[in-house]
């Protein structure tokens, strides 16, 4: 059971009418922001790692869903 397309756009913080480039930019920014390796280097506690991993999974799923709906490779 995945998220709806509307939820996918919300997860990336973009509007459904955003350009492909805007969507990619938002995706990259979020993954960079929440990436566990980056957070480890900032000294975040272990319990925050699990939250960040889940968030990155959600971001990836949202991006995949948007790409599929738009036919983006």
PDB file as gemmi writes it, atoms N, CA and C in Angstrom:
CRYST1    1.000    1.000    1.000  90.00  90.00  90.00 P 1                      
ATOM      1  N   UNK A   1       0.855  -1.189   0.000  1.00  0.00           N  
ATOM      2  CA  UNK A   1       0.000   0.000   0.000  1.00  0.00           C  
ATOM      3  C   UNK A   1       0.886   1.232   0.000  1.00  0.00           C  
ATOM      4  N   UNK A   2       0.941   1.902  -1.106  1.00  0.00           N  
ATOM      5  CA  UNK A   2       1.783   3.080  -1.234  1.00  0.00           C  
ATOM      6  C   UNK A   2       1.006   4.358  -1.002  1.00  0.00           C  
ATOM      7  N   UNK A   3       1.700   5.433  -1.146  1.00  0.00           N  
ATOM      8  CA  UNK A   3       1.078   6.735  -0.978  1.00  0.00           C  
ATOM      9  C   UNK A   3       0.385   7.139  -2.279  1.00  0.00           C  
ATOM     10  N   UNK A   4      -0.565   8.059  -2.166  1.00  0.00           N  
ATOM     11  CA  UNK A   4      -1.222   8.569  -3.364  1.00  0.00           C  
ATOM     12  C   UNK A   4      -0.268   9.522  -4.063  1.00  0.00           C  
ATOM     13  N   UNK A   5      -0.584   9.843  -5.288  1.00  0.00           N  
ATOM     14  CA  UNK A   5       0.247  10.768  -6.051  1.00  0.00           C  
ATOM     15  C   UNK A   5       0.280  12.130  -5.346  1.00  0.00           C  
ATOM     16  N   UNK A   6      -0.855  12.538  -4.819  1.00  0.00           N  
ATOM     17  CA  UNK A   6      -0.928  13.816  -4.095  1.00  0.00           C  
ATOM     18  C   UNK A   6      -0.007  13.792  -2.871  1.00  0.00           C  
ATOM     19  N   UNK A   7      -0.002  12.688  -2.156  1.00  0.00           N  
ATOM     20  CA  UNK A   7       0.876  12.540  -0.987  1.00  0.00           C  
ATOM     21  C   UNK A   7       2.342  12.542  -1.415  1.00  0.00           C  
ATOM     22  N   UNK A   8       2.613  11.964  -2.570  1.00  0.00           N  
ATOM     23  CA  UNK A   8       3.985  11.917  -3.079  1.00  0.00           C  
ATOM     24  C   UNK A   8       4.501  13.333  -3.334  1.00  0.00           C  
ATOM     25  N   UNK A   9       3.677  14.155  -3.973  1.00  0.00           N  
ATOM     26  CA  UNK A   9       4.081  15.548  -4.201  1.00  0.00           C  
ATOM     27  C   UNK A   9       4.282  16.272  -2.873  1.00  0.00           C  
ATOM     28  N   UNK A  10       3.386  16.035  -1.927  1.00  0.00           N  
ATOM     29  CA  UNK A  10       3.495  16.675  -0.609  1.00  0.00           C  
ATOM     30  C   UNK A  10       4.771  16.232   0.109  1.00  0.00           C  
ATOM     31  N   UNK A  11       5.123  14.960  -0.017  1.00  0.00           N  
ATOM     32  CA  UNK A  11       6.329  14.428   0.638  1.00  0.00           C  
ATOM     33  C   UNK A  11       7.580  15.137   0.127  1.00  0.00           C  
ATOM     34  N   UNK A  12       7.566  15.519  -1.144  1.00  0.00           N  
ATOM     35  CA  UNK A  12       8.715  16.220  -1.713  1.00  0.00           C  
ATOM     36  C   UNK A  12       8.577  17.733  -1.556  1.00  0.00           C  
ATOM     37  N   UNK A  13       7.409  18.171  -1.102  1.00  0.00           N  
ATOM     38  CA  UNK A  13       7.197  19.602  -0.902  1.00  0.00           C  
ATOM     39  C   UNK A  13       7.090  20.382  -2.204  1.00  0.00           C  
ATOM     40  N   UNK A  14       6.550  19.738  -3.240  1.00  0.00           N  
ATOM     41  CA  UNK A  14       6.365  20.414  -4.525  1.00  0.00           C  
ATOM     42  C   UNK A  14       4.902  20.333  -4.958  1.00  0.00           C  
ATOM     43  N   UNK A  15       4.514  21.224  -5.828  1.00  0.00           N  
ATOM     44  CA  UNK A  15       3.158  21.207  -6.376  1.00  0.00           C  
ATOM     45  C   UNK A  15       3.087  20.228  -7.535  1.00  0.00           C  
ATOM     46  N   UNK A  16       1.901  19.665  -7.795  1.00  0.00           N  
ATOM     47  CA  UNK A  16       1.746  18.744  -8.930  1.00  0.00           C  
ATOM     48  C   UNK A  16       2.103  19.382 -10.277  1.00  0.00           C  
ATOM     49  N   UNK A  17       2.072  20.702 -10.361  1.00  0.00           N  
ATOM     50  CA  UNK A  17       2.417  21.343 -11.634  1.00  0.00           C  
ATOM     51  C   UNK A  17       3.891  21.782 -11.694  1.00  0.00           C  
ATOM     52  N   UNK A  18       4.684  21.322 -10.721  1.00  0.00           N  
ATOM     53  CA  UNK A  18       6.116  21.645 -10.712  1.00  0.00           C  
ATOM     54  C   UNK A  18       6.790  21.018 -11.923  1.00  0.00           C  
ATOM     55  N   UNK A  19       7.854  21.656 -12.393  1.00  0.00           N  
ATOM     56  CA  UNK A  19       8.592  21.105 -13.535  1.00  0.00           C  
ATOM     57  C   UNK A  19       9.395  19.889 -13.081  1.00  0.00           C  
ATOM     58  N   UNK A  20       9.820  19.109 -14.074  1.00  0.00           N  
ATOM     59  CA  UNK A  20      10.643  17.928 -13.795  1.00  0.00           C  
ATOM     60  C   UNK A  20      11.910  18.340 -13.040  1.00  0.00           C  
ATOM     61  N   UNK A  21      12.477  19.477 -13.449  1.00  0.00           N  
ATOM     62  CA  UNK A  21      13.702  19.971 -12.821  1.00  0.00           C  
ATOM     63  C   UNK A  21      13.455  20.370 -11.362  1.00  0.00           C  
ATOM     64  N   UNK A  22      12.334  21.016 -11.093  1.00  0.00           N  
ATOM     65  CA  UNK A  22      12.001  21.411  -9.721  1.00  0.00           C  
ATOM     66  C   UNK A  22      11.809  20.184  -8.827  1.00  0.00           C  
ATOM     67  N   UNK A  23      11.193  19.170  -9.385  1.00  0.00           N  
ATOM     68  CA  UNK A  23      10.961  17.932  -8.634  1.00  0.00           C  
ATOM     69  C   UNK A  23      12.289  17.258  -8.308  1.00  0.00           C  
ATOM     70  N   UNK A  24      13.171  17.162  -9.301  1.00  0.00           N  
ATOM     71  CA  UNK A  24      14.491  16.566  -9.074  1.00  0.00           C  
ATOM     72  C   UNK A  24      15.268  17.329  -8.017  1.00  0.00           C  
ATOM     73  N   UNK A  25      15.220  18.660  -8.106  1.00  0.00           N  
ATOM     74  CA  UNK A  25      15.940  19.501  -7.160  1.00  0.00           C  
ATOM     75  C   UNK A  25      15.417  19.270  -5.735  1.00  0.00           C  
ATOM     76  N   UNK A  26      14.098  19.238  -5.583  1.00  0.00           N  
ATOM     77  CA  UNK A  26      13.494  19.018  -4.268  1.00  0.00           C  
ATOM     78  C   UNK A  26      13.882  17.647  -3.723  1.00  0.00           C  
ATOM     79  N   UNK A  27      13.859  16.641  -4.605  1.00  0.00           N  
ATOM     80  CA  UNK A  27      14.221  15.280  -4.207  1.00  0.00           C  
ATOM     81  C   UNK A  27      15.665  15.230  -3.711  1.00  0.00           C  
ATOM     82  N   UNK A  28      16.574  15.783  -4.498  1.00  0.00           N  
ATOM     83  CA  UNK A  28      17.998  15.748  -4.124  1.00  0.00           C  
ATOM     84  C   UNK A  28      18.258  16.489  -2.817  1.00  0.00           C  
ATOM     85  N   UNK A  29      17.605  17.621  -2.652  1.00  0.00           N  
ATOM     86  CA  UNK A  29      17.788  18.422  -1.439  1.00  0.00           C  
ATOM     87  C   UNK A  29      17.317  17.635  -0.208  1.00  0.00           C  
ATOM     88  N   UNK A  30      16.154  16.999  -0.321  1.00  0.00           N  
ATOM     89  CA  UNK A  30      15.615  16.246   0.809  1.00  0.00           C  
ATOM     90  C   UNK A  30      16.482  15.032   1.148  1.00  0.00           C  
ATOM     91  N   UNK A  31      16.900  14.292   0.124  1.00  0.00           N  
ATOM     92  CA  UNK A  31      17.731  13.110   0.378  1.00  0.00           C  
ATOM     93  C   UNK A  31      19.038  13.534   1.044  1.00  0.00           C  
ATOM     94  N   UNK A  32      19.608  14.615   0.563  1.00  0.00           N  
ATOM     95  CA  UNK A  32      20.848  15.118   1.146  1.00  0.00           C  
ATOM     96  C   UNK A  32      20.628  15.512   2.613  1.00  0.00           C  
ATOM     97  N   UNK A  33      19.515  16.169   2.855  1.00  0.00           N  
ATOM     98  CA  UNK A  33      19.194  16.659   4.202  1.00  0.00           C  
ATOM     99  C   UNK A  33      18.975  15.515   5.199  1.00  0.00           C  
ATOM    100  N   UNK A  34      18.316  14.443   4.743  1.00  0.00           N  
ATOM    101  CA  UNK A  34      17.944  13.364   5.655  1.00  0.00           C  
ATOM    102  C   UNK A  34      18.847  12.141   5.575  1.00  0.00           C  
ATOM    103  N   UNK A  35      19.848  12.162   4.714  1.00  0.00           N  
ATOM    104  CA  UNK A  35      20.667  10.962   4.520  1.00  0.00           C  
ATOM    105  C   UNK A  35      21.346  10.563   5.831  1.00  0.00           C  
ATOM    106  N   UNK A  36      21.184   9.296   6.243  1.00  0.00           N  
ATOM    107  CA  UNK A  36      21.751   8.828   7.527  1.00  0.00           C  
ATOM    108  C   UNK A  36      23.248   9.086   7.671  1.00  0.00           C  
ATOM    109  N   UNK A  37      24.020   8.904   6.598  1.00  0.00           N  
ATOM    110  CA  UNK A  37      25.467   9.121   6.686  1.00  0.00           C  
ATOM    111  C   UNK A  37      25.789  10.567   7.056  1.00  0.00           C  
ATOM    112  N   UNK A  38      25.045  11.476   6.487  1.00  0.00           N  
ATOM    113  CA  UNK A  38      25.271  12.890   6.768  1.00  0.00           C  
ATOM    114  C   UNK A  38      24.917  13.198   8.226  1.00  0.00           C  
ATOM    115  N   UNK A  39      23.829  12.600   8.703  1.00  0.00           N  
ATOM    116  CA  UNK A  39      23.388  12.856  10.069  1.00  0.00           C  
ATOM    117  C   UNK A  39      24.340  12.253  11.093  1.00  0.00           C  
ATOM    118  N   UNK A  40      24.933  11.098  10.771  1.00  0.00           N  
ATOM    119  CA  UNK A  40      25.912  10.470  11.658  1.00  0.00           C  
ATOM    120  C   UNK A  40      27.094  11.411  11.850  1.00  0.00           C  
ATOM    121  N   UNK A  41      27.529  12.016  10.744  1.00  0.00           N  
ATOM    122  CA  UNK A  41      28.672  12.928  10.830  1.00  0.00           C  
ATOM    123  C   UNK A  41      28.341  14.175  11.644  1.00  0.00           C  
ATOM    124  N   UNK A  42      27.051  14.466  11.789  1.00  0.00           N  
ATOM    125  CA  UNK A  42      26.634  15.607  12.606  1.00  0.00           C  
ATOM    126  C   UNK A  42      26.402  15.198  14.062  1.00  0.00           C  
ATOM    127  N   UNK A  43      26.619  13.920  14.346  1.00  0.00           N  
ATOM    128  CA  UNK A  43      26.527  13.427  15.713  1.00  0.00           C  
ATOM    129  C   UNK A  43      25.117  13.197  16.221  1.00  0.00           C  
ATOM    130  N   UNK A  44      24.195  12.886  15.326  1.00  0.00           N  
ATOM    131  CA  UNK A  44      22.818  12.622  15.759  1.00  0.00           C  
ATOM    132  C   UNK A  44      22.734  11.288  16.489  1.00  0.00           C  
ATOM    133  N   UNK A  45      21.882  11.185  17.509  1.00  0.00           N  
ATOM    134  CA  UNK A  45      21.745   9.924  18.251  1.00  0.00           C  
ATOM    135  C   UNK A  45      21.156   8.813  17.374  1.00  0.00           C  
ATOM    136  N   UNK A  46      21.405   7.575  17.783  1.00  0.00           N  
ATOM    137  CA  UNK A  46      21.011   6.391  17.016  1.00  0.00           C  
ATOM    138  C   UNK A  46      19.510   6.336  16.722  1.00  0.00           C  
ATOM    139  N   UNK A  47      18.678   6.728  17.689  1.00  0.00           N  
ATOM    140  CA  UNK A  47      17.222   6.647  17.470  1.00  0.00           C  
ATOM    141  C   UNK A  47      16.763   7.602  16.357  1.00  0.00           C  
ATOM    142  N   UNK A  48      17.509   8.662  16.156  1.00  0.00           N  
ATOM    143  CA  UNK A  48      17.180   9.586  15.070  1.00  0.00           C  
ATOM    144  C   UNK A  48      17.541   8.976  13.714  1.00  0.00           C  
ATOM    145  N   UNK A  49      18.488   8.055  13.710  1.00  0.00           N  
ATOM    146  CA  UNK A  49      18.900   7.412  12.466  1.00  0.00           C  
ATOM    147  C   UNK A  49      17.740   6.642  11.838  1.00  0.00           C  
ATOM    148  N   UNK A  50      16.992   5.939  12.682  1.00  0.00           N  
ATOM    149  CA  UNK A  50      15.866   5.140  12.191  1.00  0.00           C  
ATOM    150  C   UNK A  50      14.817   6.056  11.568  1.00  0.00           C  
ATOM    151  N   UNK A  51      14.556   7.178  12.207  1.00  0.00           N  
ATOM    152  CA  UNK A  51      13.590   8.145  11.684  1.00  0.00           C  
ATOM    153  C   UNK A  51      14.079   8.673  10.337  1.00  0.00           C  
ATOM    154  N   UNK A  52      15.358   8.987  10.260  1.00  0.00           N  
ATOM    155  CA  UNK A  52      15.881   9.531   9.015  1.00  0.00           C  
ATOM    156  C   UNK A  52      15.861   8.482   7.897  1.00  0.00           C  
ATOM    157  N   UNK A  53      16.142   7.219   8.231  1.00  0.00           N  
ATOM    158  CA  UNK A  53      16.081   6.153   7.221  1.00  0.00           C  
ATOM    159  C   UNK A  53      14.672   6.004   6.681  1.00  0.00           C  
ATOM    160  N   UNK A  54      13.690   6.064   7.581  1.00  0.00           N  
ATOM    161  CA  UNK A  54      12.292   5.974   7.149  1.00  0.00           C  
ATOM    162  C   UNK A  54      11.918   7.151   6.267  1.00  0.00           C  
ATOM    163  N   UNK A  55      12.401   8.320   6.622  1.00  0.00           N  
ATOM    164  CA  UNK A  55      12.101   9.535   5.844  1.00  0.00           C  
ATOM    165  C   UNK A  55      12.723   9.435   4.447  1.00  0.00           C  
ATOM    166  N   UNK A  56      13.965   8.934   4.356  1.00  0.00           N  
ATOM    167  CA  UNK A  56      14.607   8.773   3.053  1.00  0.00           C  
ATOM    168  C   UNK A  56      13.832   7.753   2.219  1.00  0.00           C  
ATOM    169  N   UNK A  57      13.358   6.671   2.854  1.00  0.00           N  
ATOM    170  CA  UNK A  57      12.544   5.674   2.142  1.00  0.00           C  
ATOM    171  C   UNK A  57      11.284   6.321   1.580  1.00  0.00           C  
ATOM    172  N   UNK A  58      10.641   7.151   2.399  1.00  0.00           N  
ATOM    173  CA  UNK A  58       9.416   7.845   1.988  1.00  0.00           C  
ATOM    174  C   UNK A  58       9.699   8.800   0.816  1.00  0.00           C  
ATOM    175  N   UNK A  59      10.808   9.518   0.898  1.00  0.00           N  
ATOM    176  CA  UNK A  59      11.199  10.452  -0.159  1.00  0.00           C  
ATOM    177  C   UNK A  59      11.457   9.685  -1.462  1.00  0.00           C  
ATOM    178  N   UNK A  60      12.182   8.567  -1.365  1.00  0.00           N  
ATOM    179  CA  UNK A  60      12.471   7.753  -2.548  1.00  0.00           C  
ATOM    180  C   UNK A  60      11.189   7.201  -3.174  1.00  0.00           C  
ATOM    181  N   UNK A  61      10.283   6.716  -2.329  1.00  0.00           N  
ATOM    182  CA  UNK A  61       9.022   6.163  -2.827  1.00  0.00           C  
ATOM    183  C   UNK A  61       8.203   7.253  -3.519  1.00  0.00           C  
ATOM    184  N   UNK A  62       8.184   8.433  -2.926  1.00  0.00           N  
ATOM    185  CA  UNK A  62       7.431   9.544  -3.506  1.00  0.00           C  
ATOM    186  C   UNK A  62       8.014   9.914  -4.870  1.00  0.00           C  
ATOM    187  N   UNK A  63       9.334  10.000  -4.924  1.00  0.00           N  
ATOM    188  CA  UNK A  63       9.992  10.368  -6.181  1.00  0.00           C  
ATOM    189  C   UNK A  63       9.728   9.320  -7.259  1.00  0.00           C  
ATOM    190  N   UNK A  64       9.812   8.051  -6.880  1.00  0.00           N  
ATOM    191  CA  UNK A  64       9.549   6.963  -7.832  1.00  0.00           C  
ATOM    192  C   UNK A  64       8.119   7.034  -8.363  1.00  0.00           C  
ATOM    193  N   UNK A  65       7.181   7.319  -7.478  1.00  0.00           N  
ATOM    194  CA  UNK A  65       5.771   7.379  -7.880  1.00  0.00           C  
ATOM    195  C   UNK A  65       5.537   8.539  -8.853  1.00  0.00           C  
ATOM    196  N   UNK A  66       6.128   9.691  -8.550  1.00  0.00           N  
ATOM    197  CA  UNK A  66       5.983  10.857  -9.420  1.00  0.00           C  
ATOM    198  C   UNK A  66       6.639  10.585 -10.775  1.00  0.00           C  
ATOM    199  N   UNK A  67       7.856   9.997 -10.754  1.00  0.00           N  
ATOM    200  CA  UNK A  67       8.546   9.675 -12.005  1.00  0.00           C  
ATOM    201  C   UNK A  67       7.696   8.731 -12.854  1.00  0.00           C  
ATOM    202  N   UNK A  68       7.119   7.716 -12.209  1.00  0.00           N  
ATOM    203  CA  UNK A  68       6.311   6.737 -12.958  1.00  0.00           C  
ATOM    204  C   UNK A  68       5.084   7.413 -13.551  1.00  0.00           C  
ATOM    205  N   UNK A  69       4.450   8.301 -12.795  1.00  0.00           N  
ATOM    206  CA  UNK A  69       3.223   8.940 -13.282  1.00  0.00           C  
ATOM    207  C   UNK A  69       3.507   9.889 -14.446  1.00  0.00           C  
ATOM    208  N   UNK A  70       4.722  10.422 -14.484  1.00  0.00           N  
ATOM    209  CA  UNK A  70       5.097  11.378 -15.541  1.00  0.00           C  
ATOM    210  C   UNK A  70       5.892  10.723 -16.654  1.00  0.00           C  
ATOM    211  N   UNK A  71       6.240   9.460 -16.474  1.00  0.00           N  
ATOM    212  CA  UNK A  71       7.043   8.774 -17.478  1.00  0.00           C  
ATOM    213  C   UNK A  71       8.486   9.253 -17.525  1.00  0.00           C  
ATOM    214  N   UNK A  72       9.004   9.683 -16.362  1.00  0.00           N  
ATOM    215  CA  UNK A  72      10.396  10.138 -16.259  1.00  0.00           C  
ATOM    216  C   UNK A  72      11.277   8.925 -16.002  1.00  0.00           C  
ATOM    217  N   UNK A  73      12.380   8.848 -16.704  1.00  0.00           N  
ATOM    218  CA  UNK A  73      13.308   7.723 -16.495  1.00  0.00           C  
ATOM    219  C   UNK A  73      14.209   7.997 -15.313  1.00  0.00           C  
TER     220      UNK A  73                                                      
END                                                                             
